[in-house]
Amino acid sequence: MAIRDHWQLNPDVDFLNHGSFGACPRIVLQEQQSLIAELERDPIEFLAPERELTPKLDNVRQAIARLINVSKSDIAFVRNATDGVNAVLNSFPLKENDQILITSHGYNACNNAARHAANKAGAEVTVADIPFPLVSDTNVLTAIEKKITSRTRLILIDHVTSPTGLILPVEQVISLAHAKGIQVLVDGAHAPGMIPLNLTAMAPDFYTANHHKWLCSPKSSGFLFVQPGLQEMVRPNVISHGANQDCGARSKFLTEFDWTGTYDPTPLLAVPTAITFLRNLYPEGLTELYDRNHEATVNARQVLCDALQTELPCSNKMIGSMASVPLNAARLIENGYSTATLQQTLYQQHRFELPLFQLQQPGIWCLRISMQAYNEVSQVERLASALTHLMP
Protein backbone atom coordinates (compact mmCIF):
# COMPACT_ATOMS: atom_id res chain seq x y z
CA MET A 1 0.00 0.00 0.00
CA ALA A 2 1.44 3.38 -0.99
CA ILE A 3 1.82 5.78 1.94
CA ARG A 4 -0.47 8.33 0.27
CA ASP A 5 -3.25 5.71 0.17
CA HIS A 6 -3.49 5.79 3.96
CA TRP A 7 -5.09 9.23 3.53
CA GLN A 8 -8.18 10.07 1.48
CA LEU A 9 -6.89 13.34 0.05
CA ASN A 10 -8.17 14.58 -3.29
CA PRO A 11 -5.81 13.05 -5.92
CA ASP A 12 -6.45 16.02 -8.22
CA VAL A 13 -4.82 18.48 -5.80
CA ASP A 14 -1.21 18.66 -4.63
CA PHE A 15 -1.85 19.09 -0.92
CA LEU A 16 1.19 20.90 0.50
CA ASN A 17 -0.70 22.37 3.44
CA HIS A 18 -0.76 19.71 6.13
CA GLY A 19 0.27 22.41 8.61
CA SER A 20 -3.05 24.26 8.53
CA PHE A 21 -5.58 21.63 9.61
CA GLY A 22 -3.71 18.36 9.21
CA ALA A 23 -5.19 15.41 7.35
CA CYS A 24 -6.59 12.33 9.06
CA PRO A 25 -5.59 8.79 7.97
CA ARG A 26 -8.33 6.35 7.06
CA ILE A 27 -7.63 4.08 10.03
CA VAL A 28 -8.02 6.98 12.46
CA LEU A 29 -11.31 8.07 10.88
CA GLN A 30 -12.53 4.47 11.12
CA GLU A 31 -11.68 4.44 14.83
CA GLN A 32 -13.55 7.70 15.34
CA GLN A 33 -16.59 6.34 13.51
CA SER A 34 -16.56 3.29 15.78
CA LEU A 35 -16.40 5.56 18.80
CA ILE A 36 -19.30 7.68 17.50
CA ALA A 37 -21.39 4.53 17.01
CA GLU A 38 -20.55 3.43 20.56
CA LEU A 39 -21.51 6.86 21.90
CA GLU A 40 -24.86 6.84 20.13
CA ARG A 41 -25.72 3.34 21.34
CA ASP A 42 -25.69 4.62 24.92
CA PRO A 43 -24.95 8.35 25.24
CA ILE A 44 -25.34 8.43 29.03
CA GLU A 45 -22.97 5.54 29.67
CA PHE A 46 -20.43 6.94 27.19
CA LEU A 47 -20.53 10.64 28.11
CA ALA A 48 -21.18 10.73 31.85
CA PRO A 49 -17.80 11.56 33.43
CA GLU A 50 -18.46 9.30 36.42
CA ARG A 51 -19.03 6.31 34.13
CA GLU A 52 -16.95 5.63 31.01
CA LEU A 53 -15.64 9.00 29.91
CA THR A 54 -13.11 9.83 32.65
CA PRO A 55 -11.12 6.58 32.41
CA LYS A 56 -11.16 6.83 28.61
CA LEU A 57 -9.82 10.38 28.76
CA ASP A 58 -7.15 9.27 31.21
CA ASN A 59 -5.97 6.63 28.72
CA VAL A 60 -5.53 9.38 26.12
CA ARG A 61 -3.83 11.58 28.71
CA GLN A 62 -1.32 8.80 29.38
CA ALA A 63 -0.57 8.45 25.65
CA ILE A 64 0.10 12.19 25.33
CA ALA A 65 2.12 12.27 28.54
CA ARG A 66 4.46 9.61 27.18
CA LEU A 67 4.80 11.48 23.89
CA ILE A 68 5.79 14.79 25.52
CA ASN A 69 7.47 13.40 28.67
CA VAL A 70 5.41 14.87 31.50
CA SER A 71 3.13 13.54 34.21
CA LYS A 72 -0.36 12.81 32.94
CA SER A 73 -1.82 14.75 35.89
CA ASP A 74 -0.39 17.95 34.38
CA ILE A 75 -2.29 17.67 31.08
CA ALA A 76 -5.75 19.05 30.41
CA PHE A 77 -7.61 18.72 27.14
CA VAL A 78 -8.72 21.65 24.99
CA ARG A 79 -10.39 21.88 21.59
CA ASN A 80 -7.26 23.38 19.99
CA ALA A 81 -4.16 25.42 20.83
CA THR A 82 -6.05 28.72 20.52
CA ASP A 83 -8.47 27.44 23.17
CA GLY A 84 -5.49 26.60 25.39
CA VAL A 85 -3.86 30.00 24.89
CA ASN A 86 -7.13 31.76 25.75
CA ALA A 87 -7.59 29.65 28.90
CA VAL A 88 -4.17 30.73 30.20
CA LEU A 89 -4.54 34.37 29.19
CA ASN A 90 -8.04 34.64 30.67
CA SER A 91 -6.76 33.15 33.94
CA PHE A 92 -3.48 35.04 34.16
CA PRO A 93 -3.41 37.69 36.95
CA LEU A 94 -2.56 40.69 34.78
CA LYS A 95 -2.63 44.10 36.41
CA GLU A 96 -2.75 47.60 35.02
CA ASN A 97 0.45 48.55 33.17
CA ASP A 98 1.71 44.95 33.05
CA GLN A 99 3.08 43.76 29.73
CA ILE A 100 2.58 40.64 27.62
CA LEU A 101 5.41 40.08 25.15
CA ILE A 102 4.57 38.45 21.82
CA THR A 103 6.54 38.12 18.58
CA SER A 104 6.03 39.31 15.02
CA HIS A 105 5.87 35.67 13.92
CA GLY A 106 3.06 34.80 16.31
CA TYR A 107 -0.21 33.23 15.27
CA ASN A 108 -2.74 35.98 14.63
CA ALA A 109 -5.56 34.38 16.63
CA CYS A 110 -3.37 34.01 19.71
CA ASN A 111 -1.91 37.49 19.36
CA ASN A 112 -5.50 38.77 19.28
CA ALA A 113 -6.20 36.82 22.47
CA ALA A 114 -3.19 38.45 24.14
CA ARG A 115 -4.40 41.92 23.15
CA HIS A 116 -7.90 41.14 24.40
CA ALA A 117 -6.61 39.97 27.79
CA ALA A 118 -4.35 43.02 28.05
CA ASN A 119 -7.15 45.44 27.19
CA LYS A 120 -9.39 43.99 29.91
CA ALA A 121 -6.69 44.43 32.53
CA GLY A 122 -5.41 47.81 31.42
CA ALA A 123 -2.15 46.11 30.50
CA GLU A 124 -0.35 46.29 27.17
CA VAL A 125 1.11 44.01 24.52
CA THR A 126 4.58 44.61 23.16
CA VAL A 127 5.96 42.92 20.05
CA ALA A 128 9.45 41.52 19.54
CA ASP A 129 10.24 41.98 15.85
CA ILE A 130 12.00 38.83 14.69
CA PRO A 131 13.53 39.33 11.23
CA PHE A 132 12.90 37.01 8.31
CA PRO A 133 15.13 35.92 6.68
CA LEU A 134 17.38 35.52 9.74
CA VAL A 135 20.91 34.29 10.35
CA SER A 136 20.42 32.13 13.46
CA ASP A 137 18.29 31.62 16.55
CA THR A 138 20.42 34.28 18.21
CA ASN A 139 18.35 36.79 16.24
CA VAL A 140 15.27 35.48 18.04
CA LEU A 141 16.77 35.77 21.52
CA THR A 142 18.14 39.24 20.81
CA ALA A 143 14.79 40.50 19.54
CA ILE A 144 12.97 39.17 22.60
CA GLU A 145 15.51 40.37 25.15
CA LYS A 146 15.38 43.88 23.70
CA LYS A 147 11.65 44.07 24.42
CA ILE A 148 11.69 42.71 27.97
CA THR A 149 11.08 45.38 30.60
CA SER A 150 10.46 45.47 34.34
CA ARG A 151 6.73 45.31 33.51
CA THR A 152 6.89 42.11 31.43
CA ARG A 153 4.85 39.40 33.14
CA LEU A 154 4.26 36.84 30.41
CA ILE A 155 5.90 35.86 27.13
CA LEU A 156 3.70 34.18 24.51
CA ILE A 157 5.87 32.46 21.92
CA ASP A 158 5.30 29.92 19.17
CA HIS A 159 7.37 26.74 19.24
CA VAL A 160 6.96 26.38 15.46
CA THR A 161 5.79 29.58 13.81
CA SER A 162 2.77 29.45 11.53
CA PRO A 163 3.69 32.02 8.84
CA THR A 164 7.42 31.27 8.63
CA GLY A 165 7.72 27.63 9.74
CA LEU A 166 10.60 28.42 12.11
CA ILE A 167 11.42 26.24 15.10
CA LEU A 168 12.11 28.92 17.71
CA PRO A 169 14.62 28.37 20.56
CA VAL A 170 11.93 28.13 23.22
CA GLU A 171 14.18 26.42 25.77
CA GLN A 172 16.53 29.40 25.70
CA VAL A 173 13.64 31.86 25.80
CA ILE A 174 12.23 30.08 28.85
CA SER A 175 15.61 30.17 30.63
CA LEU A 176 15.98 33.88 29.83
CA ALA A 177 12.45 34.63 31.05
CA HIS A 178 12.68 32.60 34.25
CA ALA A 179 15.94 34.30 35.19
CA LYS A 180 13.96 37.57 35.13
CA GLY A 181 10.91 36.21 36.97
CA ILE A 182 8.75 36.10 33.82
CA GLN A 183 6.40 33.24 32.94
CA VAL A 184 6.22 31.69 29.47
CA LEU A 185 3.25 30.39 27.50
CA VAL A 186 4.31 28.31 24.51
CA ASP A 187 1.95 27.94 21.57
CA GLY A 188 3.11 24.54 20.32
CA ALA A 189 0.30 24.08 17.80
CA HIS A 190 2.54 22.47 15.15
CA ALA A 191 5.07 20.67 17.33
CA PRO A 192 3.58 17.28 18.37
CA GLY A 193 4.17 14.83 15.54
CA MET A 194 6.71 17.14 13.88
CA ILE A 195 9.58 17.20 16.37
CA PRO A 196 10.49 15.33 19.59
CA LEU A 197 9.10 16.95 22.72
CA ASN A 198 10.37 16.77 26.29
CA LEU A 199 8.40 19.30 28.31
CA THR A 200 10.01 18.20 31.57
CA ALA A 201 13.40 19.31 30.24
CA MET A 202 11.95 22.38 28.48
CA ALA A 203 10.14 23.50 31.66
CA PRO A 204 7.57 25.95 30.21
CA ASP A 205 5.03 27.38 32.62
CA PHE A 206 2.29 26.63 30.09
CA TYR A 207 2.40 24.70 26.82
CA THR A 208 -0.55 24.06 24.52
CA ALA A 209 -0.73 22.21 21.22
CA ASN A 210 -2.99 20.54 18.67
CA HIS A 211 -3.48 16.85 18.04
CA HIS A 212 -5.12 17.43 14.66
CA LYS A 213 -2.08 18.83 12.83
CA TRP A 214 1.07 16.68 12.72
CA LEU A 215 -0.36 13.95 14.97
CA CYS A 216 -3.03 13.39 12.29
CA SER A 217 -5.90 13.08 14.77
CA PRO A 218 -9.49 14.18 14.08
CA LYS A 219 -10.22 17.90 14.19
CA SER A 220 -10.89 19.82 17.43
CA SER A 221 -8.48 18.08 19.76
CA GLY A 222 -5.51 19.42 21.71
CA PHE A 223 -3.79 19.54 25.10
CA LEU A 224 -2.77 22.14 27.66
CA PHE A 225 0.18 21.44 29.96
CA VAL A 226 0.42 23.55 33.11
CA GLN A 227 3.10 23.33 35.78
CA PRO A 228 1.65 21.83 38.99
CA GLY A 229 2.13 25.01 41.03
CA LEU A 230 0.07 27.04 38.54
CA GLN A 231 -2.83 24.67 37.98
CA GLU A 232 -5.12 26.18 40.59
CA MET A 233 -4.92 29.47 38.70
CA VAL A 234 -5.82 28.17 35.22
CA ARG A 235 -9.51 27.73 34.46
CA PRO A 236 -11.19 26.57 31.23
CA ASN A 237 -12.84 29.11 28.96
CA VAL A 238 -16.20 27.50 29.72
CA ILE A 239 -17.06 27.22 33.43
CA SER A 240 -19.28 24.23 34.09
CA HIS A 241 -20.07 21.62 36.77
CA GLY A 242 -16.46 21.19 37.83
CA ALA A 243 -16.43 24.65 39.42
CA ASN A 244 -18.25 23.36 42.53
CA GLN A 245 -17.95 19.60 42.12
CA ASP A 246 -16.40 17.40 44.78
CA CYS A 247 -13.28 16.26 42.92
CA GLY A 248 -12.25 13.62 45.45
CA ALA A 249 -8.66 12.56 44.79
CA ARG A 250 -8.75 14.15 41.34
CA SER A 251 -7.42 17.69 40.88
CA LYS A 252 -9.81 20.54 40.16
CA PHE A 253 -7.63 21.35 37.14
CA LEU A 254 -8.49 18.02 35.49
CA THR A 255 -12.09 17.99 36.72
CA GLU A 256 -12.91 21.39 35.26
CA PHE A 257 -11.21 20.86 31.90
CA ASP A 258 -12.55 17.32 31.41
CA TRP A 259 -16.14 18.52 31.39
CA THR A 260 -17.01 21.93 29.94
CA GLY A 261 -20.53 20.95 28.89
CA THR A 262 -21.70 18.46 26.31
CA TYR A 263 -19.13 17.95 23.57
CA ASP A 264 -17.98 15.24 21.20
CA PRO A 265 -14.98 13.51 22.84
CA THR A 266 -14.36 11.11 19.93
CA PRO A 267 -11.61 13.26 18.32
CA LEU A 268 -9.70 13.00 21.62
CA LEU A 269 -10.37 9.32 22.07
CA ALA A 270 -8.99 8.56 18.60
CA VAL A 271 -5.62 10.17 19.42
CA PRO A 272 -3.91 6.94 20.58
CA THR A 273 -4.84 5.29 17.27
CA ALA A 274 -3.27 8.20 15.40
CA ILE A 275 -0.06 7.99 17.44
CA THR A 276 0.15 4.24 16.87
CA PHE A 277 -0.41 4.72 13.13
CA LEU A 278 2.43 7.24 12.89
CA ARG A 279 4.74 5.06 14.99
CA ASN A 280 4.13 2.12 12.68
CA LEU A 281 4.58 4.02 9.43
CA TYR A 282 8.35 3.41 9.34
CA PRO A 283 10.61 0.77 10.94
CA GLU A 284 12.29 3.31 13.26
CA GLY A 285 8.98 4.76 14.40
CA LEU A 286 8.45 8.45 15.11
CA THR A 287 12.16 9.24 14.95
CA GLU A 288 12.28 8.08 11.34
CA LEU A 289 9.07 9.98 10.54
CA TYR A 290 10.53 13.20 11.95
CA ASP A 291 13.81 12.70 10.09
CA ARG A 292 12.19 11.81 6.76
CA ASN A 293 9.78 14.74 6.86
CA HIS A 294 12.57 17.13 7.82
CA GLU A 295 14.83 15.89 5.01
CA ALA A 296 11.96 16.18 2.52
CA THR A 297 11.29 19.75 3.70
CA VAL A 298 14.94 20.75 3.42
CA ASN A 299 15.09 19.38 -0.14
CA ALA A 300 11.76 20.94 -1.11
CA ARG A 301 12.79 24.35 0.18
CA GLN A 302 16.05 24.14 -1.79
CA VAL A 303 14.12 23.32 -4.99
CA LEU A 304 11.92 26.40 -4.51
CA CYS A 305 14.77 28.74 -3.57
CA ASP A 306 16.78 27.60 -6.59
CA ALA A 307 13.82 28.18 -8.91
CA LEU A 308 13.11 31.61 -7.42
CA GLN A 309 16.80 32.50 -7.27
CA THR A 310 16.60 33.43 -3.60
CA GLU A 311 18.80 32.62 -0.62
CA LEU A 312 17.68 30.20 2.08
CA PRO A 313 15.92 32.34 4.71
CA CYS A 314 17.26 30.38 7.71
CA SER A 315 19.42 27.39 8.53
CA ASN A 316 18.13 23.86 7.95
CA LYS A 317 18.15 23.15 11.69
CA MET A 318 15.50 25.85 12.25
CA ILE A 319 12.82 24.03 10.22
CA GLY A 320 10.99 20.77 10.79
CA SER A 321 8.30 19.47 8.43
CA MET A 322 7.25 22.90 7.28
CA ALA A 323 9.13 25.79 5.66
CA SER A 324 8.44 29.22 4.20
CA VAL A 325 10.15 30.78 1.21
CA PRO A 326 10.23 34.57 0.78
CA LEU A 327 8.67 35.92 -2.41
CA ASN A 328 9.48 39.14 -4.23
CA ALA A 329 6.38 41.13 -3.32
CA ALA A 330 7.19 44.08 -5.57
CA ARG A 331 7.53 41.82 -8.59
CA LEU A 332 4.26 40.05 -7.83
CA ILE A 333 2.40 43.31 -7.27
CA GLU A 334 3.68 44.54 -10.64
CA ASN A 335 2.12 41.41 -12.15
CA GLY A 336 -1.22 42.22 -10.50
CA TYR A 337 -1.09 39.78 -7.59
CA SER A 338 -1.87 40.04 -3.91
CA THR A 339 -1.19 37.16 -1.53
CA ALA A 340 -4.87 36.19 -1.78
CA THR A 341 -5.04 36.25 -5.58
CA LEU A 342 -1.75 34.38 -5.95
CA GLN A 343 -2.97 31.68 -3.58
CA GLN A 344 -6.24 31.52 -5.51
CA THR A 345 -4.38 31.23 -8.84
CA LEU A 346 -2.15 28.45 -7.54
CA TYR A 347 -5.21 26.53 -6.36
CA GLN A 348 -7.68 27.13 -9.17
CA GLN A 349 -5.35 27.05 -12.16
CA HIS A 350 -2.52 24.82 -10.93
CA ARG A 351 -4.23 22.70 -8.25
CA PHE A 352 -1.89 23.45 -5.35
CA GLU A 353 -3.22 23.80 -1.82
CA LEU A 354 -0.80 25.88 0.25
CA PRO A 355 -0.89 29.17 2.17
CA LEU A 356 0.75 32.53 1.50
CA PHE A 357 1.43 35.13 4.17
CA GLN A 358 2.24 38.81 4.19
CA LEU A 359 4.63 39.51 7.07
CA GLN A 360 4.72 42.68 9.13
CA GLN A 361 8.04 43.52 7.49
CA PRO A 362 7.27 45.69 4.44
CA GLY A 363 7.54 43.91 1.13
CA ILE A 364 7.96 40.41 2.56
CA TRP A 365 5.58 37.72 1.35
CA CYS A 366 6.02 34.06 2.21
CA LEU A 367 4.86 30.87 0.58
CA ARG A 368 4.70 27.97 3.05
CA ILE A 369 5.01 24.29 2.23
CA SER A 370 4.36 21.28 4.45
CA MET A 371 5.91 17.88 3.83
CA GLN A 372 4.02 15.03 5.47
CA ALA A 373 4.76 11.38 4.72
CA TYR A 374 2.31 11.39 1.80
CA ASN A 375 4.05 14.26 -0.03
CA GLU A 376 6.60 13.76 -2.83
CA VAL A 377 9.35 15.96 -4.24
CA SER A 378 7.69 15.85 -7.69
CA GLN A 379 4.86 17.95 -6.26
CA VAL A 380 7.33 20.64 -5.21
CA GLU A 381 9.12 20.52 -8.55
CA ARG A 382 5.79 21.14 -10.27
CA LEU A 383 5.13 24.04 -7.89
CA ALA A 384 8.55 25.53 -8.66
CA SER A 385 7.77 25.38 -12.38
CA ALA A 386 4.40 27.06 -11.87
CA LEU A 387 5.94 29.86 -9.79
CA THR A 388 8.63 30.64 -12.36
CA HIS A 389 5.90 31.06 -14.98
CA LEU A 390 3.84 33.29 -12.68
CA MET A 391 6.87 35.43 -11.81
CA PRO A 392 8.66 36.03 -15.13
Rosetta blueprint (number, residue, H / E / L):
1 M L
2 A L
3 I H
4 R H
5 D H
6 H H
7 W L
8 Q L
9 L L
10 N L
11 P L
12 D L
13 V L
14 D E
15 F E
16 L L
17 N L
18 H H
19 G H
20 S H
21 F H
22 G L
23 A L
24 C L
25 P L
26 R H
27 I H
28 V H
29 L H
30 Q H
31 E H
32 Q H
33 Q H
34 S H
35 L H
36 I H
37 A H
38 E H
39 L H
40 E H
41 R H
42 D L
43 P H
44 I H
45 E H
46 F H
47 L H
48 A L
49 P H
50 E H
51 R H
52 E H
53 L H
54 T H
55 P H
56 K H
57 L H
58 D H
59 N H
60 V H
61 R H
62 Q H
63 A H
64 I H
65 A H
66 R H
67 L H
68 I H
69 N L
70 V L
71 S L
72 K H
73 S H
74 D H
75 I E
76 A E
77 F E
78 V E
79 R L
80 N L
81 A H
82 T H
83 D H
84 G H
85 V H
86 N H
87 A H
88 V H
89 L H
90 N H
91 S H
92 F L
93 P L
94 L L
95 K L
96 E L
97 N L
98 D L
99 Q E
100 I E
101 L E
102 I E
103 T E
104 S L
105 H L
106 G L
107 Y L
108 N H
109 A H
110 C H
111 N H
112 N H
113 A H
114 A H
115 R H
116 H H
117 A H
118 A H
119 N H
120 K H
121 A H
122 G L
123 A L
124 E E
125 V E
126 T E
127 V E
128 A E
129 D L
130 I L
131 P L
132 F L
133 P L
134 L L
135 V L
136 S L
137 D L
138 T H
139 N H
140 V H
141 L H
142 T H
143 A H
144 I H
145 E H
146 K H
147 K H
148 I L
149 T L
150 S L
151 R L
152 T E
153 R E
154 L E
155 I E
156 L E
157 I E
158 D E
159 H L
160 V E
161 T L
162 S L
163 P L
164 T L
165 G L
166 L L
167 I E
168 L L
169 P L
170 V H
171 E H
172 Q H
173 V H
174 I H
175 S H
176 L H
177 A H
178 H H
179 A H
180 K L
181 G L
182 I L
183 Q E
184 V E
185 L E
186 V E
187 D E
188 G L
189 A L
190 H L
191 A L
192 P L
193 G L
194 M L
195 I L
196 P L
197 L L
198 N L
199 L H
200 T H
201 A H
202 M H
203 A L
204 P L
205 D L
206 F E
207 Y E
208 T E
209 A E
210 N E
211 H L
212 H L
213 K L
214 W L
215 L L
216 C L
217 S L
218 P L
219 K L
220 S L
221 S L
222 G E
223 F E
224 L E
225 F E
226 V E
227 Q L
228 P H
229 G H
230 L H
231 Q L
232 E L
233 M L
234 V L
235 R L
236 P L
237 N L
238 V L
239 I L
240 S L
241 H H
242 G H
243 A H
244 N L
245 Q L
246 D L
247 C L
248 G L
249 A L
250 R L
251 S L
252 K H
253 F H
254 L H
255 T H
256 E H
257 F H
258 D H
259 W L
260 T L
261 G L
262 T L
263 Y L
264 D L
265 P L
266 T H
267 P H
268 L H
269 L H
270 A L
271 V H
272 P H
273 T H
274 A H
275 I H
276 T H
277 F H
278 L H
279 R H
280 N L
281 L L
282 Y L
283 P L
284 E L
285 G H
286 L H
287 T H
288 E H
289 L H
290 Y H
291 D H
292 R H
293 N H
294 H H
295 E H
296 A H
297 T H
298 V H
299 N H
300 A H
301 R H
302 Q H
303 V H
304 L H
305 C H
306 D H
307 A H
308 L H
309 Q L
310 T L
311 E L
312 L L
313 P L
314 C L
315 S L
316 N H
317 K H
318 M H
319 I L
320 G L
321 S L
322 M E
323 A E
324 S E
325 V E
326 P E
327 L E
328 N E
329 A H
330 A H
331 R H
332 L H
333 I H
334 E H
335 N L
336 G L
337 Y L
338 S L
339 T H
340 A H
341 T H
342 L H
343 Q H
344 Q H
345 T H
346 L H
347 Y H
348 Q H
349 Q L
350 H L
351 R L
352 F E
353 E E
354 L L
355 P L
356 L E
357 F E
358 Q E
359 L L
360 Q L
361 Q L
362 P L
363 G L
364 I E
365 W E
366 C E
367 L E
368 R E
369 I E
370 S E
371 M L
372 Q L
373 A L
374 Y L
375 N L
376 E L
377 V H
378 S H
379 Q H
380 V H
381 E H
382 R H
383 L H
384 A H
385 S H
386 A H
387 L H
388 T H
389 H H
390 L H
391 M L
392 P L
